[in-house]
Amino acid sequence: MQKYGYLLIFKPTLALLSGGTKGNVDAELVLYSVIEMQNYDKAIIVSGDSDYHCLVDYLIKQDKLLHLMIPNKYKYSSLLKKFADKIVFMNNLKEKLEYKKR
């Protein structure tokens, strides 16, 4: 994605004793998105988490949101439903994006 001009930001994570991974990026994403707003045309937020409701709402009001991409259309916050015209569900993207030999 960086090759095509996208800015990717990677955050450190913590390994949990349970074997899982924890990475708190919610507040940082919101803050960074607003700080850098003059440096991008449109944002794509990938999340189904209601923690980003205020960011999505603000970006729409500023005409800065292209899409809200939700990974799982069967499990996402109902608070995000009001942004239906900006939502793209990712469930079926594999079929659309995968390479198929002819």
C-alpha positions as CSV (number, residue, x, y, z in Angstrom):
1,M,0.0,0.0,0.0
2,Q,2.9,2.4,0.7
3,K,4.0,1.8,-2.9
4,Y,0.8,3.4,-4.0
5,G,1.1,6.4,-1.8
6,Y,-0.7,5.3,1.4
7,L,0.8,6.3,4.7
8,L,0.8,3.2,7.0
9,I,1.5,3.6,10.7
10,F,2.5,0.6,12.7
11,K,2.0,0.6,16.4
12,P,3.8,-1.5,19.1
13,T,1.8,-4.2,20.7
14,L,2.0,-6.2,24.0
15,A,2.1,-9.9,24.2
16,L,-0.5,-11.0,26.8
17,L,0.1,-13.9,29.2
18,S,-3.0,-15.5,27.8
19,G,-1.3,-15.7,24.4
20,G,-3.2,-12.8,22.8
21,T,-2.0,-9.5,21.7
22,K,-3.0,-6.0,22.9
23,G,-2.5,-2.8,21.1
24,N,-4.3,0.3,22.2
25,V,-4.5,2.6,19.2
26,D,-8.0,4.1,19.5
27,A,-7.1,7.5,20.9
28,E,-3.9,7.8,18.8
29,L,-5.8,7.1,15.6
30,V,-8.4,9.7,16.4
31,L,-5.8,12.3,17.4
32,Y,-3.5,11.6,14.5
33,S,-6.3,11.7,12.0
34,V,-7.3,15.2,13.1
35,I,-3.7,16.5,13.4
36,E,-2.9,15.3,9.9
37,M,-6.2,16.3,8.3
38,Q,-4.6,19.0,6.1
39,N,-2.2,16.4,4.7
40,Y,-4.7,14.0,3.1
41,D,-7.7,14.2,0.8
42,K,-9.9,11.5,2.2
43,A,-9.6,8.9,5.0
44,I,-10.5,5.3,5.0
45,I,-11.2,4.0,8.6
46,V,-11.1,0.2,9.0
47,S,-13.1,-0.8,12.1
48,G,-16.4,-1.9,13.3
49,D,-15.7,-0.5,16.8
50,S,-17.9,2.2,18.2
51,D,-14.8,3.9,19.7
52,Y,-14.4,5.5,16.2
53,H,-18.0,6.9,16.0
54,C,-16.9,10.4,16.9
55,L,-14.0,10.3,14.4
56,V,-16.2,9.0,11.6
57,D,-18.8,11.6,12.4
58,Y,-16.3,14.4,12.4
59,L,-14.6,13.3,9.2
60,I,-17.9,13.2,7.4
61,K,-18.7,16.7,8.6
62,Q,-15.4,17.9,7.3
63,D,-15.9,16.0,4.0
64,K,-12.8,13.9,4.7
65,L,-14.2,10.4,4.9
66,L,-14.1,8.2,1.8
67,H,-15.2,4.9,3.5
68,L,-15.8,3.2,6.8
69,M,-14.6,-0.3,6.1
70,I,-16.1,-2.8,8.5
71,P,-14.3,-6.2,8.6
72,N,-17.4,-8.3,9.7
73,K,-20.9,-7.3,8.7
74,Y,-22.3,-9.7,11.2
75,K,-20.4,-8.2,14.2
76,Y,-20.0,-4.4,14.4
77,S,-21.4,-1.6,16.6
78,S,-25.0,-0.6,15.9
79,L,-23.9,3.0,16.5
80,L,-22.1,2.9,13.2
81,K,-25.3,2.1,11.2
82,K,-26.1,5.7,10.8
83,F,-23.1,6.0,8.5
84,A,-24.5,3.3,6.1
85,D,-23.8,5.4,3.0
86,K,-20.1,5.3,3.8
87,I,-19.9,1.7,5.0
88,V,-18.1,-1.0,2.9
89,F,-18.2,-4.5,4.4
90,M,-15.1,-6.6,3.9
91,N,-16.7,-10.0,4.2
92,N,-16.8,-10.6,0.5
93,L,-13.6,-8.9,-0.5
94,K,-11.6,-12.1,-0.7
95,E,-13.7,-13.3,-3.7
96,K,-13.3,-9.9,-5.4
97,L,-9.6,-9.5,-4.7
98,E,-8.0,-12.9,-4.9
99,Y,-5.9,-14.0,-7.8
100,K,-7.5,-16.7,-9.9
101,K,-5.6,-18.6,-12.5
102,R,-7.3,-18.8,-15.9
